[in-house]
Amino acid sequence: MSYKVEPLPESHAELGEGPHWDVERQCLYYVDIHVGKIYRYDYNEDKVYKAQIENETLAGFIIPIEGTTNEFAVGAGRRVIVVTWDGVSPVAKVKKTLFEVQQGDQRFNDNRFNDGKCDPQGRLFAGTMKYVGDEFEHRYGELYKYEKGGKVEVVKSDVGISNGLAWNEKTKKFYYIDTTDYEVKEYDYDFATGKATNPKVVFNLRKNSPKDHLLPDGMTIDTDGNIYVATFNGHTIFKVDPKTGNVLLEIKFPCKQITSAAFGGPNLDILYVTTSSRFGEPDPAGTTYKVTGLGAKGLPMTKMQV
């Protein structure tokens, strides 16, 4: 299979993450985590717009809010906030805080939200991680679920780096990555209640030596149920059949810190991929890419129900 990897114009982010394809607007939203910036790639214009969130220094994810054209849920530190942005202006404003987690315990002072995504019913799943110090040693993160009306609950504790999320409605499965476990877990998922149970490992990236472990990061899924797992230090996205754990394809990039992926484009057959330039990685690290010719299609991403 011949696929093609191409950079999006002026798409650089120091820590690009959280790609979300908006089917209605035909654009890709993503974030630059450590500077509190949000991005919008306009497919029809082939142009990237960027905005600084006013008075914020962190942005872990961005998800459009259902029923609005200019409101987004953003993970900002240990808060999930509602941000208003017209998609063009260089500054986005904070409308309100939806909820805050891990309060009242000093252990969590250096935690922040990382990856977040909505299930097909519009429930937000988003998790935290320690971003100062050793998140492999101090597993202070948690995965949360937010339901319309404001109910927030813990889905999983003892998390190092809360990361990739994906759902398969056909097989009633939920997929989740804690980067510090070096693996992808599959859960039975009740789409009526939003409950995830019976975790099992379906893809393992451990190597013989810890220094060689590949770090699984963000994730997406195609219409055939295959998952696409980004590797933070591996130059690669693995296309994996979760039924067997077999790697079906290795998608290679010209930089090594691959952070996440989302299907988009008019036919949902373009894989958009965010990357990072942390720790002094040279250009083109931090570029956001589009991958065409994969012969696969993604599922429409869901906006958040508030």
N, C-alpha and C positions, 0 to 999 in steps of 0.2 A: 504494500500500500504506500502510495506516495502522498505525503502531506506537505503542506507549505507553512512555514512560520514567518510572519511579517510583523514588524513593530508598528504600533499605533503612533501617529505623529505627536510629538511633544507630550508624551504620556508619562514621563519619569516621575517616580515617587521613591523616597528613601526606603519606606517600608509599605509598598503597595499591597493592599489586601481587600477582602470582602467584596468581590465583584458581584453585582446584581444586575441582570438584564431586565429592563422594563419593556415588555412586549408592546404596550400601548404607545409609548413614546419612541420606541426603537432607539434606545440608548443604553449605555452601560454606565452604572454608577460604581465607584470604588473609593477607597480611602488611602490616605498616607497617615499611618497610625500615630507616629510619634510627634507630629506637628499639628494635629487637629485639622487636617485639610480633607475636603471631599472633592471628588472629580466626577465629571460627566463626559463620556464619549458619545458624540452625536453621529450615528451611523450614516445618515444622509449627507451631513456636512463633512464627514471624515475629520472631525475636529474635537479636541479635548478642552473642556472648560474646567477651571479650578476655583475653589473658594476656601477661604479661611473661616472656620467657625469662630464667631466672635467670643473672645475670652475663654477659649478652650485650647488645650494643648494636646489632647488625645482624641482619636477617633478610631474605634476598633472595627466598626462595620457601619454600613448605611443601607437602609431598607425603606422604600417608598411606603407611605401610609395609605391604605385603601380609602377611596372616596375623596382624595385630595389630589391636587396637581403640583403642590409646592411644599409638602410636609414630609419629613423623613424621620425615622427612628435611627438614632446614632448612639453607639456605645462610647461614653465619654468618662474615662476613669471607671469608677464603680457605679456610675449612673447610666441609665438609658434616658436620653433626652429627645425631645421633639424639636427639630430644626426646620426653619423655613428658608427655602432657597428657590430662586427662579430658574436655576440651572445655568445662568450666564454671569450674574454679578460676582465680583471677586470676594464678597463677604456674605456669609450666611448667618442668620440670627437664631438664637435659642428662644423657643416659644415657652417651653416648660420642661420640668423633669417628670418623666413617667414613673420611675421608681429607682431606688438605690439599694445596693446589697452590701453585705459584709461590713456592717457598721458596728462600732462599739468594741472592736477588738484590734489592738495594735498590730497583730500579726498580718492583718489584711491591709494596712496602710499603703503598702506598695503594690497592691493588686489593681488590675484594670480589666475591663472587658476586652476580649479578643474577638474571635469569629462569632457571627450571629446570622441566623437565617430563619425563615418562616416555613412551617410545615404546610401542606396543601390546604389546610383549613385556616391559615393565617395566624397561627400561634407562633410567637417568637421563642426560639431556642437560642440562647446566648450564654457563653461561659467566660469565666475569669481566669487570670493567671497572675503570678508574681512577676513584675517586670523590672524590679531592682533586686539583684542578688541571684541566687541559684534556684531556678524553678524546677530543676530536676531533683534537688535535695528537699526543697520546701514545697510540698504539694498543697498549696493553699488555695488552689482554684476550685470553682464549683460550676456546674452546668445548671442553668435556670430555664424555666418555662414561664412565659407570660401569656395569659389568656385575655381576650376581650373583656373589658369590665374592670381590669386591674389586678386580677389574681396572679400572684407570683409564687412559684414553689421551686424547691431544689430537686433537680432530676438526679444529679450525681455529685458526690463530694470526693475528696482525695484525688483532685485533678492537678496535674502539673501545668500543662499548657492546653487549654480548651481550644479545639480547632475544628476540623472539617465536619460538615453535616450534610446528610442527604436522606431522602425518603423514596420508597418504592411502593406506590399504592397497589399495584397488581399483586405483589407478594406480601404486602403488609409488613414491610421491614423499614427500620431506621438504622442509618449508619453514622458512626461517630468516631472521631479521632482525638485522643489525647496524645499530643506529640511525644511526651516523655515516656509513653508506653511502647513507642515504635511500631504501632499496629493499628489496624482498622477493626472496630467491633461492629457486629450486626446485632440488632435487637428485634424481637417481635414488637410490632407497633399497632396499637389500637387507635385508628384514626378518629373514632367517635369520641374517645376520652383523652387522647394525647398521652397515653401511658406507654412507656417503653420497658420491656421485660426480657429476661432470658438472654443476656449478652453472651456472644461467642466471638472468637477471633476468626476473621475471614481473610486477612492479609497481614503478613508479618514482615517487617523490614529490618529485624535484628540481624546483625552480622556476628561473626565469631569474636571480634574485638569491639569493645564499646566505641573506640574512636572511629570505627568504620560504619557504625549504625547510620542508616539513612533516616532522616527526620521527616515523617509524614506531616503534611501541613493542611492546606485546604483541600476541598473535594467537591466533585459534582457527579451527576449520574446521567446516563442516556436512556432513551426509550426502550432499549433492550435490557436494562437493568445492570449494565456494566458501570463500575465506578471508576472515576479518574482521580488519582491521588497525586497531589503535588509533593515534591520532596525539597525541603528547604536547603539541603546541601548537596543535591544530587543531579542538577542540570536537567531533571527529568520529571515528566508526568507519566505515571503508570496507568494504563487502561487495564482493569482487572475484572475478571468474572468472579463475583463474590460466591457463586455456587461451588466453585472449584478452588478458588484462590490463585488460579493461573493468570499470569501476565499475558494479555493478548497483544499489547503494543507498548513500546517505550517511545514517548514523544520527547525529543531532545531540543534543548534551548542553548543559546550562546552565553548564558549566564547561569550561575549555579543555585542561587537562592530563589527557588520557584515557590510561590506562596499560596496561590489558589487559582481556581478556574470556574468558568460559567459558560454555558452554551447561550448563544445569542444570534443576532442577525435575523432577517426577514423569515428564514426557514428554520431557525434554531439549529443550524448546522455549522456555525462558526464557534470554535472554542476560544474564548477570551481568557488570557492568562496574565495574572499579576506576578511581579517579581520584586526583589529587594536589592538594595545596594549597601546594606549594612556592613559594618566592620571593614570599610575601605574597599569594597569590591569595585573594580573598574567598570567603565562603560562597556557594554550596554546594560549592565546591572541596574535594576529599578525600572526598566522599560516594561510597558504593558504590551502584550502581543496578541495577534489573532492567528489561529491555526485553521486552515481550510484543507479540504480534501480528505477528511477523516472517514467519510462514509457513515457518519453517525449523526443522530439528532438528539437534542436535549429536551427537557420538559419545561414548560413555562414556569418561571419563578413566581412565587406568591408574595403579594404585598401584605403588610401587617394590618391586622384587625385591631383597632383601638376603640 
